[in-house]
Amino acid sequence: MEYKEFIRTVEERSGLSREESADLARATVETLGDRLSAGEARCLAAELPAQLQESLHVGGRIERFGLRDLVRRVSRRTGLTMEEARGGVRAVLLTLREAVGGDAFGHAMAQLPAEFEQAASEQASI
């Protein structure tokens, strides 16, 4: 998936502006990188558009946090309200699922609590 399509999809799903959606996508990917092992972060990054690859930090210490903390961190990084960040994170996770392919997404989700993968399903709400 091309970067512009990725951001447009997040924009449509989140109801946020294009600029907010771009900031949201970068912040979500960056925060997910804090939660993944270096190997999984590299695999995920390889499937992302180049503009988002730069946001996924590889090789740092793995932090342990849940979905609520992810939303809080994204809210702080973007300046979005918690409600906007909650819906936006879900939009990014859904778009990641479509954009990166089953194996890379599945392996990344396997390192995270089940609530992350649930948030990336069409019928979920966070």
N, C-alpha and C positions, 0 to 999 in steps of 0.2 A: 504494500500500500504506500503510495506517495505521501509526502508530508502534508501537502495541501488538502488531500482527501482525508487524511487522518484528522487534521484540525477541523475540517468542515463537518466530519461525522461527530466529533466531540461537541462542536457548537450546536448541531441539530439536537443531539441527545440531552445536552445540559441546559439549553436555552440561554446560554451566556454569549457574550460577544465573541467575535473571532480572536481579538487580542486576549481576552480573559481565557478563552479556550486554549490558546497557545501557551499562556503562562501556566494554566492548570495542567496541561499535558506534561510540560517540562517538570513542574514541581512534583507531580505524581510519579513520574518515571524516576526522578532523582531520589525521592523518598523510598520508593520500592528498592532502589539500588542499595540503600542503607540496610535493608532487611535480607538481601540475598547473598549467597556465597559468591566469591569471585567467578567461579566457573559458570554458575547459572546466570549471573549478571552479564558475562561475556556472551553466552548463548542468546540471551534475550536481546542484548544490544545488536548483535549481528543481524537480527530480523527487523530492527526498527529503521525508520527513515533516518538519514544521516543527521538531520537537525535534532532528533531526539537521542541518538546514540551518544552525543556529546553530554547529555544530561545524566546519563546512567553511569554513575561512578562505580568503578570496578576495583576490588582489592582492599577495601577498607574493612574495619572491624564490623562483624555482623551484629546489628542491634536487634533486640527482641521487643516488638511492640505489636499491638493488635490493630484492627481496622479503625477503631475510634481514634487511636493515636495517629494513624496515618492521615486521617481526615483533619485532625487538629494541626498536624505539621504542615499539611498542604494549605490549610487556611492561613496559617502564619506566613508561609512563604509567598502566597499570592495576594493576601489582603482580602480574600473573599470571606463572606460570612460562613459560619459553620454549616448552615443549610445549603448554601451555594456549593461549598466544598464537598459536602456529602453527595449531592447529586452529580457534581462534576467528577469526583473520583469514580463513582459508578460508571459514568459515561466513558471515562478513560479506560477503565478495566474492560468494559464491553468492547471497546474499539481495539484494545490490545489483543483480546482474544481473537478477533477477526483478522487483525493485521499480521500477527507474528507466526501463525500456524500452530497446530495442535501440540506438537512435541515440545517446542520451546516454551510455549505458554504453560502447558501441563507440568513440565519439569520445574518451572519457576513457582507455580502455585503449590506444588508438592512441598516446597520449603516454608510455606506460609500457613497460618491457621486456616481452617476450613472456611471461615467467614469471608476471606478474601475471594475464594473461588465462587462462593455463593453470591457475593456482590457482583461478580462478573457474569451472572446469568440473567437472562431477559426478564424473569419474573421476580427477581429479588429487589428488595429495597434496603437501604442502609441508614 
